[in-house]
């Protein structure tokens, strides 16, 4: 699943018939008739499903559905109860069939664990073939999970209703009774009953349509391959489609509402190229005859990898050839690449349990960049990979982070795993491992993993075994030369040559997956020796109340040790050297006469580097005199690391600011983007302080740094992908900060566009800056909102939506929040992004916090506790607070919640940690920053 800035789900643990809470572990039947026969949240392994025959009949008028399911079972032990999942379904007419007889089963329900027990008067015997039959009914969900209602309006204003599914992680049970855990794989034969005005699509191609009484039709679909329940999908709608064939004869189709089908060409072409690439790269044929991509009008996350029927937000799939920006194209391509990678990583080979979700999501995120670098090199997606690692580090630097692989049990805990640690950190450690092993050898290992475990479930150790086994003597005789070289010849300079069974990927990588956080590598440059030490990078250091010193738990956390695949290069050579740091202290010898050393070449490793006081002086001197001696990625990593070290007071802010002065010469997209990522948040923190002198000083400094780069931007769509994305960001940055040349140009374009009633064609890469300036006046804001309301182009709507939320018009900001909650014009799916954007607006942050508190109950019902959407709203709205007053306000609200309303969510502790860190940063650095800016201004005036 591709997670958008939004979220997922809630575990319902209130037995409403009893009118009281039932805590986890209470397994009473809600009728009170008898005890529930199973006492654990995970299902027993006494019965295994092999095949589901599922029929679903949605009624899009009454917004309900009925269904029937037949499940073929293998019984592994003699039992008298079959326990499976069901959530908010009315179950009836339950029968158990064998070749000889049919018997009725009694139904017990444990709504707390979302389980159903089917009780038999006679023993259900091991080894006998059984088939359980059930009928069921329910309302279509009002949330974005299970089998849920979606709708859209045509250009004429007609409201059309459809129904779609979203089952990951624990929501198949809300659509049909099933064994809803990833390890219970089975085959599915699905039939959908629909009205003539609709079509139905599912995982497999339609093989037959039968006319039924009542003027309805039954579409019957082919039987799926063996897969987990969360990958089942079906849609009933009025969609239309376009199709193409891949090289190997797989039919690719893109489905959308009729008036937006002209925005599907890019997605269709990209999907064909990507599926062809993945088949070749993995050397495993795609096992289904078709792959559909469907744009759903209401969709919470970014996309979902259902096997054979991937589903997407409209804005994550639809691209208008003349109205979409380069960033729109890049994001759509990445989303499609992510979901199609899942057809192998996640669908063909699935994690055993949700604690290893990263095996699905980390790999899919990693493969986005591998695939698009081959299929769409013009998009330059590798320029964007570093930011994924940096985003992960922001979360992973907090004490409230979690290991990549971490125990989870209930649905709320499972939903919380869909975060930046599972996705982005997972991708970054895979990239580090790829560079350590070499891309060619890494590819051999992951192909071995996929082939060895096809249609099965895995844990992390299975991946490490497949990667380690490439060096087994049995496999090396006919191995490619690079594989032999890696296993037998590579000297990592740690005193160990890795030969055969001495090479152990598992030992190395478990230091990255089984403990949270990441290391700082401290470098002490002594003549021809580098003394290396490591410690955990930790922002929020818990201290004891009595001494004010770090607590024992914190000290233990800081002493963690990683096995770090270090890379470095020196002033004497462009060749990247490798070194495996296996302990807390190590020594590295370097050639004589080296004037500088750059560790973590091109930021291939998931760690930061502290060069010490003298080392940073050398780096600053190099950047100021000859910054192109380092790659753009290396310059970006220095910018990132120096500000990270300021955050934990290992460096003074003056050091980071001195380094940043070289940026007036910087033109590389990666380095400039990273500089904005460091400087803009500082500026936004200052805005919250309402310190005008400091705010103006910081704004002036940033504009001075990038003035030449901004002035050199053309207001068109020329240039490479990276140049075009940078142009969009630079012009928006300049216009929002009231840089006169930018505002003048944008105002002129906006007025011309407005006078043409939106018919004038604007360069798409500058529209965000133009719209933002237009939204600063009530008249311009109203015109943009009306244009948003009637536009059918998703890219245009997305850009206008951003502009409306960064407007200085406070009343408009409050109104658009209310409209997003209503969902009539602004889709409620967009509310998390709108709310967070307004919270980052200095004119809207108070309104955003008030809105979050006032509507908390509605939000957790719609988006569900534990989901990435709820987490995004919690951390996004509070992430720039930096006063003790606001920390108390945040603590007061969240401490008033109960467990069933979200009090135990990890994101709440992350919010506390972030605000506390902001307070410390401000108290330590705001006076320093003001002093440094004054001195710099004085120096500039003296030089003049």
MARLUM-302472 format. One record per residue (C-alpha): x, y, z. Coordinates in steps of 0.25 Angstrom, whole numbers, padded with zeros to 4 digits, always signed. Each point is the difference from the previous one (the first is absolute). Layout:
XYZ/...
# end
This chain:
+0000+0000+0000/+0005+0014-0003/-0003+0009+0011/-0004+0014-0003/+0000+0012+0010/-0012-0007+0007/-0003-0013+0007/-0007-0013+0003/-0008-0007+0011/-0007-0002+0014/-0002-0013+0008/-0014+0001+0006/+0000-0006+0014/-0013+0005+0005/-0011-0011+0001/-0011+0010-0002/-0011-0010+0003/+0006-0001+0014/+0001+0015+0001/+0014-0001+0006/+0015-0002-0004/+0005-0014-0001/+0016+0000+0001/+0009-0008-0008/+0000-0014+0006/-0015-0001+0004/-0006-0010-0010/-0014-0001+0005/-0011-0003-0011/-0007+0014-0002/-0013-0008+0002/+0004-0005+0014/-0004-0014-0004/+0013-0007+0002/+0015+0003+0000/+0007+0002-0013/+0009-0012-0003/+0013+0008-0003/+0008+0009+0008/+0010+0007-0009/+0000+0011-0010/+0007-0009-0010/-0008-0011-0006/+0003-0014+0003/+0008-0009-0010/-0010-0012+0001/-0007+0004-0013/+0006+0005-0013/-0008+0005-0012/+0003-0004-0014/-0011+0006-0008/-0010+0011+0001/-0012+0000-0009/-0006+0014+0003/-0012+0007-0006/-0003+0015+0003/-0012+0008-0003/+0001+0015+0003/-0012+0009-0001/+0004+0014-0003/-0013+0006+0003/-0002-0006+0014/+0015+0001+0002/+0001-0015+0005/+0004-0013-0005/-0003-0015+0002/+0009-0012-0003/+0003-0014+0001/+0013-0008+0002/+0004-0014-0001/+0014-0003+0006/+0007-0013-0002/+0008-0004+0012/+0011-0009+0004/-0001-0004+0015/+0013-0003+0007/-0005-0004+0014/-0013-0006+0005/-0009+0012+0004/-0014+0004+0003/+0001+0015-0004/+0005+0007-0012/+0005+0014+0004/+0002+0011-0011/-0002+0015-0002/-0013+0008-0001/-0002+0015+0002/-0013+0006+0001/-0007-0010-0009/-0013-0007+0002/+0003-0015-0002/-0011-0010-0002/-0003-0014-0006/+0013-0006+0003/+0002-0014-0004/+0012-0010+0000/+0001-0010-0012/+0007-0012-0003/-0001-0010-0011/-0010-0008+0009/-0008+0010+0008/-0004+0015+0003/-0001+0005+0014/-0004+0013+0006/+0010+0008+0009/-0003+0009+0011/+0006+0014+0000/+0007+0007+0011/+0006+0014-0002/+0012+0007+0007/-0002+0014-0005/+0013+0004+0008/+0009-0009-0008/-0009+0001-0012/-0001-0015+0000/-0011-0010-0003/-0001-0014+0006/-0008-0010-0008/-0004-0011+0010/-0003-0014-0004/-0007-0011+0009/+0009-0010-0006/+0015-0001-0002/+0006+0006-0012/+0010-0010-0004/+0014+0002-0004/+0003-0005-0014/-0015+0001-0005/-0003+0010-0011/-0010+0010+0005/-0007+0012-0006/-0006+0011+0008/-0012+0008-0006/-0004+0014+0005/-0009+0011-0004/+0002+0014+0005/-0005+0014-0001/+0005+0014+0004/+0000+0015-0003/+0010+0006-0010/+0011+0006+0009/+0000+0015+0002/+0015+0000+0002/+0011-0003-0010/+0001-0015+0004/-0007-0013-0002/-0010+0000-0011/-0003+0015-0001/-0009+0011-0007/+0007+0010-0009/-0006+0010-0009/+0002+0012-0009/-0007+0010-0008/+0000+0002-0015/+0003+0013-0007/-0016+0002+0000/-0001-0002+0015/-0005-0014+0000/+0004-0008+0012/+0004-0014-0003/+0003-0011+0010/+0009-0012-0001/+0006-0010+0010/+0014-0004+0001/+0009-0008+0010/+0012+0002+0009/+0004-0012+0008/+0014+0003+0005/+0003-0002+0011/-0012-0006+0007/-0012+0003-0007/-0004-0012-0009/-0007-0005+0012/-0009+0012-0001/-0005-0004-0014/-0001-0015+0001/+0003-0010+0011/+0015-0005-0002/+0013-0004+0006/+0005+0014+0000/+0015-0002+0003/+0011+0001-0011/+0005-0015+0002/-0014-0006-0003/+0002+0000-0015/-0011-0006-0009/-0006+0001-0014/-0012+0009-0002/-0011-0002-0010/-0009+0013+0000/-0013+0003-0006/-0007+0014+0000/-0014+0003-0002/-0003+0014-0005/-0010+0009-0008/+0001+0001-0015/+0005+0015+0001/+0012-0005+0008/+0013-0008-0003/+0007-0009+0010/+0015-0003+0000/+0008-0009+0009/+0014-0006+0002/-0002-0009-0012/-0006+0001-0014/-0015-0001-0001/-0003-0014-0007/-0015+0000+0000/-0013+0009+0002/-0013-0006+0003/-0013+0008+0000/-0008-0002+0013/-0015+0003+0004/-0002+0014+0004/+0007+0007-0011/+0014-0003+0006/+0012-0007-0005/+0011-0009+0006/+0014+0001-0005/+0008-0012+0003/+0016+0002+0001/+0011-0010-0002/+0006-0007+0012/+0012+0008+0006/+0014-0006+0004/+0002-0003+0014/+0000+0013+0008/-0003+0007+0013/-0014+0006+0003/+0005+0014+0001/+0003-0001-0015/-0014-0003-0004/-0007+0011-0008/-0013+0004-0008/-0006+0012-0005/-0014+0003-0005/-0001+0013-0007/-0003+0007-0014/+0015+0001-0003/+0006-0001-0014/+0013-0005-0004/+0012+0001-0010/+0009-0012-0002/+0014-0005-0006/+0008-0013+0000/+0013-0002+0006/+0011-0007-0008/-0004-0013+0007/-0014+0001-0003/-0005+0006+0013/-0013+0009-0001/+0002+0013+0007/-0012+0009+0002/-0002+0013+0007/-0014+0003+0005/-0006+0013+0003/-0013+0008+0001/-0005+0003-0015/+0004+0015+0000/+0014-0003+0005/+0004-0011-0009/+0008+0010-0009/+0010+0001+0012/+0004-0015+0000/+0010+0000-0012/+0012+0002+0009/-0004-0010+0010/-0003-0011-0010/+0014+0002-0007/+0007+0000+0013/-0006-0012+0005/+0003-0008-0013/+0015+0004+0001/+0001-0003+0015/-0007-0013-0001/+0010-0004-0011/+0011+0005+0008/-0003-0008+0013/-0002-0013-0008/+0014+0001-0006/+0006+0005+0013/-0006-0010+0009/+0001-0011-0011/-0014-0005+0005/-0012+0002-0009/-0011+0008+0005/-0010-0012+0003/-0014+0007-0003/-0006+0002-0014/-0003+0015+0003/+0004+0012+0008/-0011+0011+0002/+0003+0014+0006/-0012+0007+0006/-0002+0014+0004/-0009+0001+0011/-0007+0013+0004/+0001-0002+0015/+0012-0007+0004/+0008+0002+0013/+0014-0005-0002/+0008+0003-0013/-0003-0014-0007/-0002-0014+0003/+0007-0013-0006/-0012-0009-0001/+0005-0011-0009/-0004+0002-0014/-0009+0013+0004/+0009+0011+0006/-0008+0012+0005/+0004+0014+0001/-0005+0014+0004/-0003+0007-0013/+0011+0010+0002/+0010-0011+0001/-0004-0006-0013/-0006+0010-0009/+0009+0010-0008/-0005+0010-0010/+0011+0002-0011/-0002+0015+0000/-0004+0003+0014/+0009-0008+0009/+0014+0004+0005/+0013-0008+0000/-0002-0003+0015/-0014-0006-0003/+0006-0009-0011/+0011-0004+0010/-0009-0003+0011/-0010-0008-0009/+0012-0008-0006/+0005-0003+0014/-0013-0005+0005/-0003-0009-0011/+0014-0006+0001/-0002-0002+0015/-0013-0008-0002/+0005-0008-0012/+0013-0004+0008/-0010-0005+0011/-0005-0011-0010/+0013-0007+0003/+0004+0006+0014/-0013-0002+0008/-0009-0007-0009/+0009-0012-0006/+0008+0000+0013/-0007+0005+0012/+0005+0003+0015/-0005-0010+0010/-0005+0010+0009/-0002+0016+0001/+0013+0001+0008/+0008-0002-0013/-0009+0010-0008/+0013+0006-0005/+0003-0012-0008/-0012+0004-0009/+0001+0016+0002/+0015+0002+0001/+0002-0008-0013/-0011+0006-0008/+0005+0014+0004/+0015-0004-0003/-0005-0006-0014/-0007+0013-0004/+0014+0006-0002/+0007-0012-0006/-0012-0002-0010/-0002+0015-0004/+0015+0002-0002/-0001-0010-0011/-0014+0002-0006/+0000+0015+0001/+0014+0006+0002/-0005+0013-0005/-0007+0002+0014/+0013-0001+0007/-0007-0006+0012/+0013-0004+0007/+0002+0015+0003/-0012-0002+0010/+0005-0013+0007/+0008+0008+0011/-0012+0007+0005/-0007-0013+0003/+0012-0004+0009/+0000+0014+0007/-0016-0001+0002/+0002-0013+0007/+0011+0005+0008/-0008+0011+0006/-0010-0010+0006/+0011-0010+0003/+0008+0010+0008/-0011+0001+0011/+0000-0009+0012/-0015-0004-0004/+0005-0006-0013/+0000-0015-0002/+0008-0011-0006/-0003-0004-0015/-0004-0013+0005/-0008+0001+0012/-0011-0008+0007/-0015+0004-0003/-0013-0007+0004/-0012+0008-0001/-0005+0008-0012/+0004+0013+0005/+0014-0004+0002/+0000-0007-0014/-0005+0013-0006/+0011+0008+0007/+0010-0008-0007/-0003+0007-0013/+0010+0011+0003/+0013+0006-0005/+0008-0010+0007/-0006-0012-0007/-0001+0007-0013/+0012+0010-0001/+0010-0006+0010/-0003-0013-0006/+0004+0005-0014/+0012+0007+0005/+0006-0012+0007/-0003-0008-0012/+0008+0010-0009/+0011+0000+0010/+0001-0015-0001/-0001+0001-0015/+0012+0009-0001/+0008-0009+0010/-0003-0012-0008/+0001+0006-0013/-0013+0002-0008/+0002-0012-0009/+0003-0010+0012/-0012+0006+0008/-0009-0002-0012/+0004-0015+0000/-0003-0001+0014/-0014+0006+0000/-0004-0008-0013/+0004-0013+0008/-0009+0005+0012/-0012+0002-0009/+0002-0013-0007/+0002-0008+0012/-0012+0005+0008/-0010+0003-0012/-0015-0002+0005/+0005-0001+0014/+0002+0009+0013/+0014+0004+0005/+0007+0007+0012/+0012+0009-0001/+0010-0011+0002/-0005-0007-0013/+0005+0012-0008/+0013+0000+0008/+0002-0014-0003/-0002+0001-0015/+0010+0012-0001/+0010-0008+0009/-0001-0012-0008/+0005+0006-0013/+0014-0003+0006/-0002-0014+0003/+0010-0009-0007/-0011-0008-0007/-0005+0012-0008/+0013+0007-0003/+0006-0010-0011/-0008+0006-0011/-0003+0013+0006/+0002+0014-0007/+0013+0006+0002/-0005+0011+0009/-0006-0010+0009/+0013-0007+0002/+0007+0013+0002/-0009+0004+0011/+0001-0013+0007/+0015-0003-0001/+0008+0012-0004/-0007+0013+0007/+0009+0005+0011/-0008+0009+0009/+0012+0005+0008/-0006-0003+0013/+0011-0011+0001/-0009-0011-0005/-0001-0005-0014/-0014-0006-0002/+0001-0014-0005/-0011-0010-0002/-0008-0003+0013/+0007+0011+0007/-0008+0010-0007/-0013+0002+0008/-0010+0010-0005/-0010-0004+0011/+0010+0005+0011/+0002+0013-0007/-0014+0003-0003/-0007-0004+0013/+0007+0012+0006/-0008+0009-0009/-0014-0008+0001/+0000-0004+0014/+0003+0013+0007/-0005+0014-0002/+0007+0012-0004/+0013+0002-0008/+0015+0003+0004/+0009+0012-0001/+0014-0003-0004/+0009+0009+0007/+0013+0002-0008/+0013+0004+0006/+0010+0004-0010/+0015-0003+0005/+0010+0000-0011/-0001-0013-0008/-0010-0006+0010/-0015+0002+0002/-0005-0003+0014/-0015-0004-0002/-0010-0001+0011/-0015-0002-0001/-0012+0003+0008/-0015+0001-0002/-0005+0014-0005/-0011+0003+0010/-0008+0014+0000/-0008-0002+0012/+0009-0004+0011/-0009-0005+0012/+0006+0006+0013/-0002-0004+0015/-0008+0009+0008/+0010+0000+0012/+0014+0002-0007/-0004+0006-0014/+0009-0010-0006/-0003-0010-0011/-0008-0011+0006/+0006-0014+0000/-0010-0004-0012/+0005+0011-0008/+0015-0003+0003/-0003-0014-0004/-0006+0005-0013/+0011+0009-0003/+0010-0012+0001/-0007-0009-0011/+0010-0005-0010/-0003-0002-0015/+0008-0007-0010/+0002+0011-0010/+0004-0001-0015/+0008+0012+0000/+0004+0007-0013/+0010+0011-0002/+0009+0008-0010/+0011+0010+0002/+0006+0012-0006/+0010-0010-0007/-0009-0009-0007/-0015+0000-0006/+0000-0015+0002/-0010-0004+0011/+0006-0009+0011/-0008-0010+0009/+0002-0003+0014/-0009-0008+0010/+0000+0006+0013/-0004-0012+0010/+0002+0006+0013/-0002+0013+0008/+0015+0004-0002/+0008-0002-0013/+0012+0005-0007/+0002+0003-0014/+0013+0003-0008/+0000+0010-0011/+0011+0004-0010/+0010+0011+0004/-0002+0014-0004/-0015-0001+0000/-0006+0014+0002/-0015-0004+0002/-0008-0013+0001/-0015-0001-0003/-0007-0012+0006/-0013-0006-0004/+0002+0003-0015/-0012+0004-0007/-0008-0003+0013/-0001-0014-0003/+0000-0004+0015/-0011+0002+0010/+0009+0008+0010/+0005+0014+0002/+0015+0004+0002/+0006+0010+0010/+0013+0004-0005/+0004+0008+0013/+0003+0014+0001/+0012+0000-0009/-0006-0009-0010/-0012+0009-0002/+0009+0012-0002/+0007-0008-0011/-0014-0003-0006/-0005+0014+0000/+0013+0005-0006/-0001-0010-0011/-0014+0004-0003/+0003+0015+0000/+0012-0002-0009/-0003-0012-0009/-0014-0006+0003/-0001-0008-0013/+0012-0008+0005/-0012-0008+0007/-0012-0005-0007/-0014+0006+0002/-0004-0011+0009/+0013+0001+0008/-0003+0015+0002/-0014-0003+0004/+0004-0010+0010/+0010+0010+0006/-0012+0010+0001/-0009-0010+0007/+0010-0005+0010/+0006+0013+0005/-0014+0005+0003/-0004-0014+0007/+0012+0002+0008/-0004+0014+0005/-0013-0006+0004/+0006-0009+0010/+0011+0010+0004/+0012-0007-0005/+0002+0012-0009/-0002+0015+0002/-0011+0007-0009/+0011+0009-0005/+0007-0012-0007/-0012-0004-0008/-0003+0014-0004/+0014+0002-0005/-0001-0012-0008/-0013+0005-0006/+0007+0013-0005/+0006-0008-0012/-0014-0002-0005/+0000+0013-0007/+0008-0007-0011/-0008-0013+0000/-0009-0004-0012/-0001-0015+0002/-0014-0005+0003/+0003-0010+0011/+0008+0010+0008/-0009+0012-0002/-0012-0008+0004/+0007-0006+0012/+0004+0015+0004/-0015+0004+0000/-0003-0012+0008/+0009+0005+0011/-0002+0015-0001/-0015+0001-0002/-0004-0008+0012/+0008+0009+0009/-0007+0012-0007/-0013-0006+0003/+0004-0002+0015/+0003+0015+0001/-0013+0003-0006/-0007-0007+0011/+0008+0009+0010/-0005+0012-0006/+0014+0007+0001/-0001+0009-0012/+0015+0004+0001/+0005-0014-0001/-0010-0004-0010/+0003+0011-0010/+0015-0003+0002/-0002-0014-0003/-0008+0002-0012/+0010+0010-0005/+0011-0010+0002/-0007-0011-0008/-0004+0010-0011/+0014+0005-0001/+0006-0014-0001/-0010-0004-0012/-0002+0013-0006/+0008-0002-0012/-0005-0014-0002/-0015+0005+0001/+0003+0012-0010/+0006-0010-0010/-0013-0008+0000/-0008+0000-0013/-0015+0001+0001/-0003-0012-0009/+0001-0015-0001/+0014-0002-0005/+0012-0008+0005/+0002-0014+0006/-0009-0006+0010/+0008+0004+0012/+0001+0014-0005/-0015+0001-0002/-0003-0005+0014/+0010+0010+0006/-0006+0011-0008/-0014-0003+0006/+0006+0000+0014/+0009+0013-0002/-0011+0008-0006/-0010-0004+0011/+0010+0003+0011/+0003+0014-0006/-0014+0004-0002/-0005-0005+0014/+0011+0008+0006/-0004+0013-0008/+0013+0000-0008/-0005+0012-0009/+0005-0005-0014/-0007-0013+0002/-0013+0006+0006/-0001+0010-0012/+0002-0011-0010/-0010-0009+0006/-0010+0011+0003/+0000+0004-0015/-0002-0015-0005/-0011-0002+0010/-0008+0012-0004/+0002-0004-0015/-0005-0014+0004/-0012+0005+0008/-0004+0009-0011/+0000-0011-0010/-0009-0008+0010/+0010-0010+0002/+0001-0003-0015/+0014+0006-0002/+0011-0011+0000/+0010+0002+0011/+0014-0007+0001/-0004-0011+0009/+0013+0000+0008/-0003+0014+0005/-0015-0001+0002/+0002-0003+0015/+0008+0014+0002/-0011+0007-0008/-0012-0006+0007/+0007+0003+0014/+0001+0015-0004/-0014+0000-0005/-0005-0006+0013/+0005+0011+0008/-0013+0009-0003/-0014-0004+0003/-0004+0002-0015/+0012-0009-0005/-0003-0011+0011/-0015+0000-0004/+0003-0002-0015/+0010-0011+0003/-0010-0007+0009/-0010+0001-0011/+0010-0005-0011/+0003-0012+0010/-0014-0003+0001/-0003-0002-0015/+0014-0005-0004/+0001-0015-0005/+0016+0001+0000/+0005-0007+0012/+0014+0008-0001/-0007+0013-0001/-0009-0003+0012/+0012-0005+0008/+0008+0013-0003/-0012+0009+0004/-0003-0007+0012/+0014+0003+0005/-0001+0014-0003/-0013+0002+0007/+0006-0006+0013/+0013+0009+0000/-0009+0013-0002/+0002+0010+0011/-0016+0002+0001/-0003-0006+0013/-0015-0001-0002/+0002-0007-0013/+0009-0010+0007/-0011-0004+0011/-0010-0001-0011/+0008-0010-0009/+0002-0009+0012/-0015+0000+0003/-0002-0003-0015/+0010-0011+0000/-0007-0007+0012/-0014+0001-0007/+0006-0006-0013/-0009+0006-0010/+0009+0008-0008/+0014-0003+0007/+0001-0015+0001/+0001-0004+0015/+0012-0009-0005/+0008+0013-0002/-0003+0005+0014/+0013-0005+0007/+0009+0007-0011/-0009+0013+0001/+0001+0000+0015/+0015-0002+0001/+0002+0010-0011/-0008+0011+0008/+0007-0004+0013/+0013+0004-0007/-0006+0013-0004/+0003+0011+0010/-0014+0006-0002/-0006-0014+0002/+0007-0008+0010/-0009+0003+0012/-0013-0003-0008/+0006-0013-0004/+0003-0004+0014/-0014+0004+0004/-0006-0008-0011/+0008-0012+0003/-0005+0000+0015/-0014+0004-0004/-0002-0011-0010/+0008-0011+0006/-0011-0010+0001/-0005+0002-0014/+0015-0001-0005/+0003-0013+0007/-0013-0006-0005/+0002+0004-0014/+0015-0003-0001/+0002-0010+0011/+0009-0001+0012/+0014-0004-0003/-0001+0004-0015/+0011+0008-0006/-0010+0011-0003/-0003+0002+0015/+0015-0001+0003/+0003+0010-0011/-0011+0010+0005/+0005-0001+0015/+0015+0001-0003/-0002+0010-0012/-0009+0010+0008/+0009+0000+0012/+0014-0001-0006/+0003+0014+0000/-0004+0004+0014/+0012+0004+0008/-0005+0006+0013/-0003-0006+0014/-0014+0006-0001/-0003-0008-0013/+0006-0013+0006/-0009+0001+0012/-0012+0003-0010/+0003-0012-0008/+0003-0009+0012/-0013+0004+0006/-0009-0004-0012/+0007-0013-0003/+0001-0004+0015/-0016+0002+0001/-0002-0011-0011/-0003-0015+0004/+0006-0012-0007/-0012-0002-0009/+0002+0015-0005/+0015-0001-0003/+0007+0003+0013/+0011-0011-0002/+0004+0003-0014/+0014+0002-0003/-0002+0013-0008/-0004+0007+0013/+0014-0003+0007/+0006+0004-0013/-0007+0013+0001/+0005+0002+0014/+0014-0003-0004/+0000+0009-0011/-0006+0012+0007/+0010-0002+0012/+0012-0001-0010/-0005+0013-0007/-0001+0007+0014/+0015-0004+0003/+0004+0004-0014/-0006+0014+0001/+0005+0003+0014/+0014-0004-0004/+0001+0006-0014/-0010+0011-0002/+0010+0010+0007/+0012-0006-0008/-0008+0002-0013/-0004+0014+0002/+0015+0004+0004/+0006-0007-0012/-0010+0006-0010/+0003+0014+0006/+0015-0002-0001/-0002-0005-0015/-0008+0012-0003/+0010+0009+0006/+0011-0007-0008/-0008+0002-0013/-0002+0015+0003/+0015+0001+0003/+0004-0007-0013/-0009+0010-0008/
# end
